[in-house]
Amino acid sequence: MSEAVLPRHVAIIMDGNGRWAKAHALQVAMGHRKGVETLRAIIR
């Protein structure tokens, strides 16, 4: 695939981390932390 057809930007909308945490009886901040960990794994 040519570089000319690759996207120059990618958006990742992080939604639902707080709901995930509440569903697992965790504080909302822990859901946000887990979301950051997942984002880092995706980027790597």
Phi and psi in radians as a Rosetta constraint file:
Dihedral C 1 N 2 CA 2 C 2 CIRCULARHARMONIC -1.285 0.35
Dihedral N 2 CA 2 C 2 N 3 CIRCULARHARMONIC 2.532 0.35
Dihedral C 2 N 3 CA 3 C 3 CIRCULARHARMONIC -1.089 0.35
Dihedral N 3 CA 3 C 3 N 4 CIRCULARHARMONIC -0.407 0.35
Dihedral C 3 N 4 CA 4 C 4 CIRCULARHARMONIC -1.133 0.35
Dihedral N 4 CA 4 C 4 N 5 CIRCULARHARMONIC -0.419 0.35
Dihedral C 4 N 5 CA 5 C 5 CIRCULARHARMONIC -1.769 0.35
Dihedral N 5 CA 5 C 5 N 6 CIRCULARHARMONIC -0.017 0.35
Dihedral C 5 N 6 CA 6 C 6 CIRCULARHARMONIC -1.384 0.35
Dihedral N 6 CA 6 C 6 N 7 CIRCULARHARMONIC 2.537 0.35
Dihedral C 6 N 7 CA 7 C 7 CIRCULARHARMONIC -1.180 0.35
Dihedral N 7 CA 7 C 7 N 8 CIRCULARHARMONIC 2.578 0.35
Dihedral C 7 N 8 CA 8 C 8 CIRCULARHARMONIC -1.557 0.35
Dihedral N 8 CA 8 C 8 N 9 CIRCULARHARMONIC -0.360 0.35
Dihedral C 8 N 9 CA 9 C 9 CIRCULARHARMONIC -2.394 0.35
Dihedral N 9 CA 9 C 9 N 10 CIRCULARHARMONIC 2.607 0.35
Dihedral C 9 N 10 CA 10 C 10 CIRCULARHARMONIC -2.321 0.35
Dihedral N 10 CA 10 C 10 N 11 CIRCULARHARMONIC 2.337 0.35
Dihedral C 10 N 11 CA 11 C 11 CIRCULARHARMONIC -1.897 0.35
Dihedral N 11 CA 11 C 11 N 12 CIRCULARHARMONIC 2.356 0.35
Dihedral C 11 N 12 CA 12 C 12 CIRCULARHARMONIC -2.089 0.35
Dihedral N 12 CA 12 C 12 N 13 CIRCULARHARMONIC 2.035 0.35
Dihedral C 12 N 13 CA 13 C 13 CIRCULARHARMONIC -1.672 0.35
Dihedral N 13 CA 13 C 13 N 14 CIRCULARHARMONIC 1.960 0.35
Dihedral C 13 N 14 CA 14 C 14 CIRCULARHARMONIC -1.584 0.35
Dihedral N 14 CA 14 C 14 N 15 CIRCULARHARMONIC 1.780 0.35
Dihedral C 14 N 15 CA 15 C 15 CIRCULARHARMONIC -2.291 0.35
Dihedral N 15 CA 15 C 15 N 16 CIRCULARHARMONIC 2.357 0.35
Dihedral C 15 N 16 CA 16 C 16 CIRCULARHARMONIC 1.796 0.35
Dihedral N 16 CA 16 C 16 N 17 CIRCULARHARMONIC -0.002 0.35
Dihedral C 16 N 17 CA 17 C 17 CIRCULARHARMONIC -1.116 0.35
Dihedral N 17 CA 17 C 17 N 18 CIRCULARHARMONIC -0.699 0.35
Dihedral C 17 N 18 CA 18 C 18 CIRCULARHARMONIC -1.156 0.35
Dihedral N 18 CA 18 C 18 N 19 CIRCULARHARMONIC -0.737 0.35
Dihedral C 18 N 19 CA 19 C 19 CIRCULARHARMONIC -1.121 0.35
Dihedral N 19 CA 19 C 19 N 20 CIRCULARHARMONIC -0.700 0.35
Dihedral C 19 N 20 CA 20 C 20 CIRCULARHARMONIC -1.043 0.35
Dihedral N 20 CA 20 C 20 N 21 CIRCULARHARMONIC -0.800 0.35
Dihedral C 20 N 21 CA 21 C 21 CIRCULARHARMONIC -1.080 0.35
Dihedral N 21 CA 21 C 21 N 22 CIRCULARHARMONIC -0.807 0.35
Dihedral C 21 N 22 CA 22 C 22 CIRCULARHARMONIC -1.077 0.35
Dihedral N 22 CA 22 C 22 N 23 CIRCULARHARMONIC -0.677 0.35
Dihedral C 22 N 23 CA 23 C 23 CIRCULARHARMONIC -1.155 0.35
Dihedral N 23 CA 23 C 23 N 24 CIRCULARHARMONIC -0.391 0.35
Dihedral C 23 N 24 CA 24 C 24 CIRCULARHARMONIC -1.852 0.35
Dihedral N 24 CA 24 C 24 N 25 CIRCULARHARMONIC 0.326 0.35
Dihedral C 24 N 25 CA 25 C 25 CIRCULARHARMONIC 0.986 0.35
Dihedral N 25 CA 25 C 25 N 26 CIRCULARHARMONIC 0.699 0.35
Dihedral C 25 N 26 CA 26 C 26 CIRCULARHARMONIC -2.027 0.35
Dihedral N 26 CA 26 C 26 N 27 CIRCULARHARMONIC 2.849 0.35
Dihedral C 26 N 27 CA 27 C 27 CIRCULARHARMONIC -1.216 0.35
Dihedral N 27 CA 27 C 27 N 28 CIRCULARHARMONIC 2.606 0.35
Dihedral C 27 N 28 CA 28 C 28 CIRCULARHARMONIC -0.972 0.35
Dihedral N 28 CA 28 C 28 N 29 CIRCULARHARMONIC -0.686 0.35
Dihedral C 28 N 29 CA 29 C 29 CIRCULARHARMONIC -1.030 0.35
Dihedral N 29 CA 29 C 29 N 30 CIRCULARHARMONIC -0.576 0.35
Dihedral C 29 N 30 CA 30 C 30 CIRCULARHARMONIC -1.199 0.35
Dihedral N 30 CA 30 C 30 N 31 CIRCULARHARMONIC -0.586 0.35
Dihedral C 30 N 31 CA 31 C 31 CIRCULARHARMONIC -1.131 0.35
Dihedral N 31 CA 31 C 31 N 32 CIRCULARHARMONIC -0.703 0.35
Dihedral C 31 N 32 CA 32 C 32 CIRCULARHARMONIC -1.146 0.35
Dihedral N 32 CA 32 C 32 N 33 CIRCULARHARMONIC -0.708 0.35
Dihedral C 32 N 33 CA 33 C 33 CIRCULARHARMONIC -1.089 0.35
Dihedral N 33 CA 33 C 33 N 34 CIRCULARHARMONIC -0.754 0.35
Dihedral C 33 N 34 CA 34 C 34 CIRCULARHARMONIC -1.109 0.35
Dihedral N 34 CA 34 C 34 N 35 CIRCULARHARMONIC -0.664 0.35
Dihedral C 34 N 35 CA 35 C 35 CIRCULARHARMONIC -1.083 0.35
Dihedral N 35 CA 35 C 35 N 36 CIRCULARHARMONIC -0.709 0.35
Dihedral C 35 N 36 CA 36 C 36 CIRCULARHARMONIC -1.127 0.35
Dihedral N 36 CA 36 C 36 N 37 CIRCULARHARMONIC -0.735 0.35
Dihedral C 36 N 37 CA 37 C 37 CIRCULARHARMONIC -1.052 0.35
Dihedral N 37 CA 37 C 37 N 38 CIRCULARHARMONIC -0.743 0.35
Dihedral C 37 N 38 CA 38 C 38 CIRCULARHARMONIC -1.136 0.35
Dihedral N 38 CA 38 C 38 N 39 CIRCULARHARMONIC -0.745 0.35
Dihedral C 38 N 39 CA 39 C 39 CIRCULARHARMONIC -1.058 0.35
Dihedral N 39 CA 39 C 39 N 40 CIRCULARHARMONIC -0.742 0.35
Dihedral C 39 N 40 CA 40 C 40 CIRCULARHARMONIC -1.078 0.35
Dihedral N 40 CA 40 C 40 N 41 CIRCULARHARMONIC -0.697 0.35
Dihedral C 40 N 41 CA 41 C 41 CIRCULARHARMONIC -1.119 0.35
Dihedral N 41 CA 41 C 41 N 42 CIRCULARHARMONIC -0.702 0.35
Dihedral C 41 N 42 CA 42 C 42 CIRCULARHARMONIC -1.126 0.35
Dihedral N 42 CA 42 C 42 N 43 CIRCULARHARMONIC -0.762 0.35
Dihedral C 42 N 43 CA 43 C 43 CIRCULARHARMONIC -1.124 0.35
Dihedral N 43 CA 43 C 43 N 44 CIRCULARHARMONIC -0.688 0.35
